[in-house]
Amino acid sequence: MMGQILPNASISPPARHELPAWLWFWLPVAFFIILPAAWMLLPPDVYNLIFANEIGPVETTTALLLLAASILAFRTTGAFWRMGKRGLALLLALFALAAFWLAGEELSWGQHFLGFQTPEELRARNLQGEFNLHNLESFKEPKKILKWIVVLGIGIGGGLLPLIARWKGWKWQPRKHDLFWLLPTGVCIPASLAALVLHLGYKLARWIDRSAEEGIAGFFLNVHEATEFYIALFAFLYTLSLVVRLKRRDESAESVGP
């Protein structure tokens, strides 16, 4: 049936990935191993300081990855517009704006570093008294739904679909199918699946025992920031992959000549 949907489909993943293995494979895999090891070995306050603190290294790295993804997405927007792919350009522009907004929200728009106070009206409505929108009491339920959409979209589109495409041998050419540019490549698989596993584990742990502080359930109840880190890492790898593939396309065109 897929052959009917994508007739004449012809790109298997390149023999050599467009990004270095340490970045797209070893980094997400190593963090996925370090996370439970740190949970078991570190004192709770040290673990929370590193992996769950609002201005900790994981939270800050998440925001920086999102900011980088926003910049890269804006860069690809111009490239697709010049290629005449206006639909892709608009989608990437929306992606860039969303990544920039998420980066700002993660850092409470610089509040934790600059030390400015939250306006009283916003403080009264914000569950953590911070200068952001995602912690507003009225946004609590919509945020849960939005996170499910993001995690499932990343897990399926960035993790499962590239795996299935490789298994089935689905291929498409950049000149024939915009899917070549739009769909994540294999470099997004580890980060995407990690985000999906952690989020599903969190939901399952809440269903089993939402008050657990130790063991597997306790671990998964404390993976909010790690899940968001993998979401941000996916966004960064996805946009960086686009930039590299666009550059290769330009270099290939130059080598062929007029």
N, C-alpha and C positions, 0 to 999 in steps of 0.2 A: 504493500500500500504506500509506503514511503517513496518507492520508486515512481508511483503515479503523482505524488505531490511534488517531488523534485525530479522531474524528468531530466535526463542527460546529466544527473549530478556527477560531478567528477572532482575534492581535495582530501586526500588522506593526510593525517597529521604529518608534518615534515619529519624526515628522519632525525633531524636535529631540532630541538625546541628553540623557539625564538628568544627565550630567556634562560639565564644560567640556572642549573639544577639547584644550586645552593639557595637561590632566592625562592623559586616556586615550589620546590619539593622539600629540601632539607630544613629550611626555616620553619614552615608550618608543622612538619612532622616532629621536629625537635621540640617545638613549643608544646605540642600536644603530649609529648612524653614528660617534659619538665613540669607541666601543670599539676598532674596528680602526684608526682614525686615531691614537689614542693608542698602540696597539701598534707602529705603524710609526714614529711620530715621537718618542716619549719614550724616554729611556734605560731599560733593563730594570728597574733598581732603583726608578726613579720610578714606572714603570707598576705594578710589584708593590706598591709602597707604597700607591697609590691604589686599584687594582682587585683586588688579591689578598691584601692584608694582613688578618690576623685582626681587627685593631682599626682597619682603614682605613675611609674614608668609605663605600665601597660595602657592606662587611660590616655596618657600624653602621646604615646606612639600611635594609638588608634586615631587620634585627632590629626596627627601629622600625616599619616597614611591617607586619610580622607582628603586632606588639603592637597596633597600631592596628586591624588586621583582627580580632583577637581581641575587642577592646572593642566594635567595631561589630557583630560576630556575636552577642555576648551581648545587645546591645541589641535586635537583631531577634528573638532567641529569645523574649523576653518579649512582643513584639508579636504574633508568630505564635501563641503560647500563648493570648493573649487573644482572637485571632480564631478559636480552635477548631481551628487547624491544628497539632495536637500532633506529628504526624510530622515536619513541617517544623521545628518548634521543637526537637525532639530532634536532628535532623540539624545544625541551626545550632549547637546547644550543643556537639556533637562537633567541629564545624569550629572553634569558638572555642577549645576546649581544645587541639586540635591546633596551631592557630596560636600559642597562648601557649607551648606546649611547644617549638615550633620557634624562637620568638623567644629563649627562655631558652637553648636549646642553641647558637644562633648566637653568643650573648654569653658562652658557658660560664658562664651564670648569674651574670654580673657579675664573673667572676674577673679578666678583663683590666683592668677599671677599678678594682676594689677591691683587687686585688693579693694575695688570699689564696692559700695553697698548696693544691695538690691532695693529698688524703689518700694516703698511701703505697700502700695497697692498690689504689686506683683508678689512680694514676699508673703502676703496674706493668702494668696491663692496657690503658691508654689509649695509642693510637698516637702521640698528640701530647702526652701527659702533662698533659692539661687536665681541668678539672672539668666533664665532659659525658659523655653516653652514646653519642652518634652516632659518636665516634671510638674506641670500644672495639674491640679486635681481633675479638671474637666477633660484632660487629655489622657488620663490613665487607661481607660478602656480602649479608645482608638489606638493608643500606642501599642497595646498588646496585639491588636489585629494587624497593624502595620508591620510589626516585627515578624509576625507569622508570614505575611506576604513576602517580606524581604528574604527571610531565611529559606522559605520553600522555593522562592524564585532562584536564589543563589544555589541552593542544594541540588535542585533539579536541573536548572539551566547551565550552571557552572560545574556541577559534579557528575550527575547521572547521565545527562545528555551527551557530553563528550565521551564518556565511557561507552555508552551504547553505540555512538557513532563509530568509534574505533572497532568495536566488536562486530558491528554489522557492515563495516566498510563503506559507510556513507561518505560521499565526496561531493564537493561543489567548488566551482571555479570563481575567483573574485570578479572576473569580467561578466559572468553570467548570473551570479546569485549574490545579493546583498547579505545573505546569511553568512558568507565567508567573513564579513567584517563584524556583523552583529553578534553572532554566537560566540561565547567564550571558547577558548581552545583548551588543550590538555593541561596547560600551565596553571589553570584555575581549579583543577580537580581537588588537590589536597586541602586547600583553604576552604573551598566550598563544602566539602564533605565534613570537615571539622566543625564548621559553623552549624551545620545541620545536626550532627551528632550531639554537640553540646546543648543546643536548644531543646532537642527532643529529650535528652537526659534530664535537663532542668524541669521540663514539664512533667515527666514521669516521676521524678523525685518529689515534686510538690503534691502529686496525686497520692504517692505512697505515704510520705511523712513530711509535711512542710515545716515541721519544727526540728528536724534532724540537724545535729551539729557535728556529727562524726560519721565516719564510714563513707560508702559510695554515695548515699543519699545526701549527706552533708556536703560532700564535694560538689555534686551537681547543683546544689542550691547556692553555690558561690561561684558560678561561672559566668555571671552577667558580662563582666568586663572582657573576659576571654572570648566569649561569643562575638561581642562587638569588635574585638581585635581582628578576628577572622573575617568578619564582614568587611572591615576596612581593608584588610590585606587582599581580599578578593577584588575589591574596587580598584586598588592600586595595580595589582597584577593584570587585571582585565584591560585597564586603560594603557598601561605600559606595553602590553602585548600589541594593542592597536597601533601605538606609535612606532614600534619596531617593525611591524608588518607593513605599515605605510611607507616607512623609510626604505625597506627592502624593495617595495614596488617601485618607488622613485628611482632607486639605484639600478634596478633591472631595466626600467624604461630608458635611462641614460645610456646604459651599456649597449642597448639595441640600436639607439640612434634614430634619426629621422628616416 
